[in-house]
Amino acid sequence: MNSILKCENIKFSYGKTEVLSDLNFSVNTPSITGIKGPSGSGKTTLFGILSGLLNPDAGKVYLNEIDIYKNYKNKILARKKIGLVFQNYNLIRELTVFQNIQIVEDLVRNNRFKIEEILEKMNISDLKSRYPDQLSIGQRQRVAIARALCGNPSVILADEPTGSVDPSNKKNILELFLHIKKVGIPVIISSHDQTTFEFCDKVFSINEKLLMEEYT
């Protein structure tokens, strides 16, 4: 079976401090995968490597069987095909909700999702003319997810997506990821939260620089 996203023998160090060592990981089907580990264990570093934003010291990352670090062209292509949801949302304060999402749509051709459709699915249609500072934390996270989805991604990487929301919004956000999985897009979530892992098909833990599957 061809993998959607795969990394092989990834190594990464900050100076003399090794963070990841011979790490292997793959996603083969539309699913929700959890990545857990204490602060400083390398979760965010791993996401940077998987998304084409942080070159590994050694090893390879494949998106749809393409080696994303083989050349600059592959890396740029990968960045366009991976949807990123950041813990701090990374919304542009000077742009409305609609405009924040439109930026991504303008970069993508043959998009299977339209902005209005995504706004409706995220239950934020009534917010499209507001600015990020006028939104609640949960609403900002919904906009961030909508923006990632609008990029027509092969996979979505969500770094601590429920870290700053209340229990009600947390459940709503995780149910959104279940919907994204159902339409055929795998989601990889980095989290400290045990509730998040209850929504996952697989959970991996970064321990002693290695990634170990906990259960399926």
C-alpha positions in Angstrom: 0.0 0.0 0.0 1.3 3.4 -1.0 1.8 5.8 2.0 0.3 9.3 2.1 3.0 10.6 4.4 6.1 8.7 5.5 9.4 9.5 7.2 12.4 7.2 7.3 15.3 7.2 9.8 14.8 10.9 10.7 17.5 12.5 12.8 17.6 16.0 14.1 19.7 18.0 16.5 19.8 21.5 17.8 23.5 22.1 18.0 25.0 19.2 20.0 21.6 18.2 21.5 20.0 15.4 19.6 16.2 15.6 19.6 15.1 12.9 17.1 17.1 9.7 16.4 16.3 7.2 13.6 12.6 8.0 13.8 10.2 6.2 11.4 6.6 6.9 10.9 3.9 6.5 8.2 0.2 7.3 7.4 -1.3 5.0 4.8 -5.1 5.8 5.0 -7.4 8.7 5.9 -7.2 8.5 9.7 -6.5 10.5 12.8 -3.1 9.9 14.3 -2.0 11.3 17.7 1.5 12.2 18.6 2.2 12.6 22.3 5.2 13.4 24.5 6.3 15.9 27.2 7.3 19.5 26.4 10.7 19.5 24.7 10.4 15.9 23.4 10.4 16.9 19.8 6.8 17.0 18.7 6.9 20.5 17.2 10.3 19.7 15.6 8.8 16.5 14.0 5.9 18.6 12.6 8.3 21.1 11.2 10.2 18.2 9.4 7.0 16.5 8.2 5.7 19.8 6.7 8.8 20.7 4.8 9.6 23.7 7.0 12.6 22.2 8.9 15.3 20.1 7.1 16.3 16.9 9.0 19.9 16.2 9.6 19.4 12.8 8.1 16.6 10.6 6.8 13.8 11.1 4.2 10.2 12.3 4.2 7.8 11.3 1.5 4.4 12.9 0.6 2.5 10.8 -1.8 5.7 8.8 -2.5 7.6 12.0 -3.4 10.8 12.7 -1.5 10.1 16.2 -0.3 13.7 17.1 0.6 15.2 15.8 -2.6 15.1 19.2 -4.1 13.6 22.7 -3.6 10.8 22.1 -6.0 9.6 19.1 -4.1 9.8 21.0 -0.8 7.6 23.9 -2.1 5.1 21.4 -3.5 4.9 19.6 -0.2 4.3 22.9 1.7 1.3 23.6 -0.6 -0.2 20.1 0.0 0.2 20.0 3.8 -2.4 21.9 5.8 -1.0 23.3 9.0 -3.0 24.2 12.1 -0.9 26.0 14.7 -1.6 26.3 18.4 -1.4 30.1 18.2 -3.6 30.1 15.0 -1.3 32.3 12.9 -4.2 34.4 11.6 -3.5 37.8 10.0 -5.0 40.4 12.3 -5.6 42.9 9.5 -7.6 40.5 7.4 -11.2 39.3 7.9 -12.0 35.7 8.4 -12.9 35.3 4.7 -9.7 37.0 3.6 -7.6 34.8 5.9 -9.0 31.8 4.2 -9.0 33.3 0.7 -5.2 33.7 0.9 -4.8 29.9 0.9 -7.5 29.3 -1.8 -5.7 31.7 -4.1 -2.6 29.5 -3.9 -4.4 26.3 -4.9 -5.9 25.2 -8.2 -8.6 22.6 -8.8 -9.7 23.1 -5.2 -12.4 20.6 -4.2 -13.6 22.9 -1.3 -15.0 26.4 -1.7 -14.7 29.0 1.0 -18.4 29.4 1.6 -18.8 25.6 1.8 -16.0 25.4 4.4 -17.3 28.3 6.4 -20.6 26.5 6.6 -19.0 23.2 7.6 -17.0 24.9 10.3 -20.1 26.7 11.5 -18.5 30.1 11.1 -20.4 31.5 8.1 -21.7 34.4 10.3 -18.1 35.3 11.2 -16.7 35.8 7.7 -16.6 39.7 7.9 -15.0 39.7 11.4 -11.4 40.2 12.2 -9.3 37.7 14.4 -9.3 40.0 17.4 -13.1 40.0 17.4 -13.2 36.2 17.7 -13.2 33.9 20.7 -10.4 31.3 21.1 -12.6 28.5 19.8 -13.7 30.6 16.8 -10.1 31.4 15.9 -9.2 27.7 16.0 -12.1 26.9 13.6 -10.9 29.6 11.2 -7.4 28.1 11.4 -8.8 24.6 10.5 -10.9 26.1 7.7 -7.9 27.8 6.3 -5.9 24.5 6.4 -8.7 22.6 4.7 -9.2 25.2 2.0 -5.6 24.5 0.8 -6.9 21.1 -0.6 -4.3 19.3 1.5 -3.1 15.7 1.2 -2.8 15.7 5.0 -3.4 18.1 7.9 -0.9 18.6 10.7 -2.4 20.1 13.9 0.0 21.2 16.6 -1.8 21.3 20.0 -5.1 22.3 18.4 -7.1 22.0 21.6 -4.5 23.4 24.0 -6.3 26.8 24.6 -10.0 25.9 24.3 -12.6 25.0 26.8 -14.1 21.5 27.0 -17.1 22.3 24.8 -15.0 23.8 22.0 -12.4 21.0 22.4 -15.1 18.4 21.6 -16.4 20.5 18.6 -12.9 20.8 17.2 -12.2 17.1 17.5 -15.5 16.3 15.8 -14.4 18.6 13.0 -11.3 16.4 12.6 -13.5 13.3 12.4 -15.4 15.0 9.6 -12.2 15.8 7.8 -11.1 12.2 8.1 -14.5 11.1 6.6 -14.0 13.2 3.5 -10.6 11.4 2.9 -8.0 13.6 4.5 -5.7 12.1 7.2 -5.1 14.3 10.3 -2.0 14.1 12.5 -2.4 15.8 15.9 0.3 16.7 18.4 -1.2 17.0 21.9 -0.8 16.7 25.7 -4.5 16.1 26.1 -5.8 12.6 26.8 -9.3 13.4 25.5 -7.8 14.2 22.1 -6.2 10.7 21.9 -9.7 9.1 22.4 -10.6 10.4 18.9 -7.4 8.9 17.3 -7.1 5.7 15.3 -3.5 5.4 16.4 -1.4 7.1 19.0 2.4 7.4 19.0 4.7 8.6 21.8 8.0 10.3 21.4 10.2 8.8 24.0 14.0 9.0 24.2 14.1 10.5 20.7 12.2 7.6 19.2 8.5 7.3 18.1 6.7 4.3 19.5 3.2 3.2 18.8 1.1 3.0 22.0 -2.0 1.3 20.7 -4.3 1.0 17.6 
